[in-house]
Structure formats: structure tokens, C-alpha cells
Amino acid sequence: MNIIFCNKRTTNTTTAPHAHSEWEIQQILSGTETAIINGITYSVNENDVMVIPPGSPHQEFPQGDFLAISLTAKELPFSGVTIVNDYDKDISILFKLILKAMTERDADYGIIADSLIDTMSRFIKKYTTSNCKHTFTVELKNQLYENISNADFDISDTILKMGFNLDYFRRCFKEDFGTTPHEHLTEMRIDLAKKTLRDDAVLSIERIAYLCGYNDSFYFSKVFKKHTGLTPRDYRKKHMNK
């Protein structure tokens, strides 16, 4: 399974500088915190969610009536430190459900917890759009999420129907999200493929390719290996039941 552990942190004691070999997601439930990550200082407030990449040295300075909930995971679809505000309290609900699953450890708790963290990651990515310079790029990003399994979805045609020049829109999208629309959709599809391969030992590679928006399973395998260094079958063997 992807999640390693999930727990609450109630102490307001300053932590010593440290780094994890896994991803960490932390949400402040009450109080505030100053975090120094890779030498950069961040102010984290109540309801804020902070994503810390593996190998990132960090130190935390909690203040006030402090309470946080955190988890660590082997793989997450982020490229660096990410901080968002859980203004709708959706992420806090997911955190509580993950903590419940990891504590009670009922049947299939690993699959349930990993499904929840996948949903949490999508909410975090959704919330990051609030800081976009170009609001029209968000519209396309939402369409990419909606069409992750649609092999017939045409990004260029969609951009043209929105009334934009292709090169201009791609520059704006990359400015807001760090990738082109095509790269972003590919990353989402590969993330979905990795999760499905980890969680399902029976589903065929052809069916997984189709679910991830690829009609050609051979092309899917080529793209998957380019992004992960492994074929889908080898990735499944390496990560299944971990």
C-alpha cells in the first residue's frame, strides 16, 4: 500500500531539523506553525495543508493551541512543496477517514486508505488553482481531470473552441501549472495507471490502458516506461502488496 502511517500531533514543541524518505502531508487543525523547508520559511495557519517532498530537510515551530494531523506516503503526484487552504473542509474529512481506516485496519483498509489519499491529492491540486494568474487555464485543467479516461479528448481542439491561440494558451498554462496541457494530462494518466497497477492484481494491462485514456496498450506501455523507467507489468510486480 502507498500510505505508511497517519496520526495526530498535539505537541507544540519545536521539532529538530529532519528529513523523511517518504512524502508527508500535514494539516493544521488548530493553532499556527512556522515551517522551514529546504531553507525557505513558510507560515502555515489553521486549515492549511502542507505537502513536503521526500528528502526535504525541514523544521517546524508550532504556536498557540496546536493540533495537526499528518500522514506519510511512498508516492504522491506533486513536484515540490505545496501549501493550500482547506476552505471547504473537504481535506480534513478525508484525513479523518484515512486515520480511521489506518487505526481500525478492517478488511481492505489499505485499498480504502490509498483511494482516499488519491482523492485528497486531487483536492490539493484543485485548491492550488486559486493562485493562478490566468483564470481561463483553470477551465481547461478541470476538463483534463474530467477526460482522464477519454482517449478521444482533443486538447488543441478544446483550446480553439475556447477561443484562444494554441501557443499563447500553452504558455499561459505552463506559467500557471509548470507544464503544458498535454504534459499535465499525461502525468495524471500515468499517476492513475500507477495507482491501479498497485491496487489491482487482476485487471489486464489492456484494460488499465483504456481506463487511463489509451486505446493502444503498446503505446501506453511505451509512455508508462518513459515516465517510470518500468513497463506496467514490471511496475506491478515491484509494487504489488507492498
N, C-alpha and C positions, 0 to 999 in steps of 0.2 A: 504494500500500500504506500501511498505518497506521503500522508501525514505521519509524523514521528510522535509528536505529543502535543497536547493542548492543556493549558492550565491558567489559573488566575494569579495575578501578582498584587498583593495588598501592601507590601512594604514600601515606604517612601525613602529607603536607604539608597544612596548613590551607588551605582554599580562600578566595579573596576573596569578598565578598558578590556574588551574581549571581542572575539570574532567566532562565528559559527561556520561549520562546514555545510550547513543547510540554509534554506530560505527561512526568514522569520516574518510573521505578520503580527503586529501588536495593535490593539485598540485601547485608547484611554477611556475608561468608563466614568471616572471622576478624578478631579484634580488636573494638574498640568505637568508637563515634563519638557526639559531641555535635553535634546539628544545630539551628541557629536558623532557623526558617521563619516568615516573617511576624511576626517579633519574639517568637515563642514558642520556648522551649528544649525539645528532646526528647532523651532518652537512647536511643540505638539500639545494641543488642547483637548478638552473633553469632547468625545465623539470622533476625534481624529483617528485615522487608521494609517499605520506606518508599515511599509514593506522594506525589509533590509535584505540585500542580496548576500549570498554565501561569501565568506572570506572578507567581509567588510568590517574593519575594526570600529567598534562603537562603544560609547559610554553614555549612561542615562542619569539625569538629575531630576528625580520626581519632586513635586511640590504640592502642598495642600493635602486634602483628604484624598490620597491617591489610591486608585484601583484600576488595574489593567487586566486584560485577558490577551493571551498570546498563543501562538502555535508555531511549530517548525515543520517544514515540508521539504522533500527532496527536490522537487521541480515545480516552478511557478512560471507563468508566461509574462514575466516582466524583464526589463533590461537594466534596471538600476533602482536607486532609492525612489520610492513613491509615497507621497503623503496626500490623503484625501480626507474630506469631512463626510461622515456618515449622516447626512442631514435627514434622510428618511428612516433611519434606524434599521435599514434592511441588513446591513453587515452585522450589526450587533445580534440580530435574531439568528443569523447563520452561525455566528460564533457560539452562541448558546447551544444550538443544535449539535454542532461539532463536539463541543465539550461533553454534552450528554452522551453522544454516541461513543466517544473515546473513554468515558468513565464507566458506562454500563456494559460495554462490549458484548452486546447481544449478537445474534446471528447476522452475518453480513455487515457488521459495524464498519469494517474497513471500506467497503464499497460505498456505503452511505456517507461516511466522512469524506471520502475523496470526491464524491459527487457534489457535496456541499462546498468544498473548497474550490472546486471548479466554478460553481455558481458565484462564490464570493469573489473570485478573481475577475469574473466578468463585471460584477458590480463596481469593483475598484476601478477597472478600466473605463467603465461608463462614467464614473464620477470625475475622472481626470479630464474629461472633455469640457468641464466648466471653465477651464483656464485657456481654452482655445482662442487664438486671435481671430480666426475666420470661422464664424458660426456655421457657414454652409458646408464646411468639411465634416461637421458632426452628422449631418443628414446622410452623407454617403457612408460614414463609418457605421451608423445604425443599419443601413441597408446591407453592408458587408456581413454584420452579425446575423441578420435575418436570412441571408442567402448562403450561409456557410456550406450547406449541403446541396446547393443548386449548381450543378455543373454547367448549366446554360446561362448563368448570370454573366452579363457583359458589362464590365466596369466602364469601358470607354463609351459605350452606348448610353449608359446611365448618366455619366457626366455630361455628355452632349445634350441629353434630354433635360438636364437641369439648367442648361443654357450657358455652359462655361467652355472656354477654350481648354483643351486637354492639357497642354504643357503648363498653363497658368494654374489650373486646378491641382495638378500633381505637385507643383512647387508649394502651393499653399498647404496641401495635405501633409507633405513632408515637414513643413515648418511647424505644424501643429502636433504631429504624432511621431516624427522621426523616421518614417518610412513612406514609400509610395503606397497608393491604394492596393496595387497588385501584391506588393510585398506584405502588406498588412493582412490581406485575405489569406495569402499562403501561410503566414505564420499562425493564424487562427486555425486553419485547416490541419496543419501539422500538429499543433497542440491538441486538437480534438482526436487526431489519429493516435498520438502517443497515449492519451488517457484511455481510449478504447482498447488499445493493444494491451495495456497494463491490466485492465479490469475484466476483459472477456477473452477466455482461452479458446472459445469455440467458434466465434464469428470469423468467417473467412476473410482473407486479405482483400478479395474482390468486393465483398460486401462493405468492409470498412472504407475502402477507396470510394465507393459510391456514397456512403454516408458523409464523407468528407469532401464531397464535391468533385470527384474524379470519375469519369466514365471509363477511363483506360487504367486498369490496375498496374500495368507495366510502367506507364508514365508516373503514376502515383508513387510507385516504389522508387523510381529514379529521383523524384523530388524529395521524398522522405529521406533517402540516403544522403542526398546533398546537404540537408539541414541537420541530420543527426549523426551521420557517419556510419549508420547501420541500416540494413534492409529492415522492412517491417517485421519479417519473421525473426530475424536476429534480435531486434529490439524487444519483441515479445518474449523470447527465451530468456533474455537478460533480466527483464523486469517483472515477469510474472511471479506472483506470490511473495514479492518482497515487502 
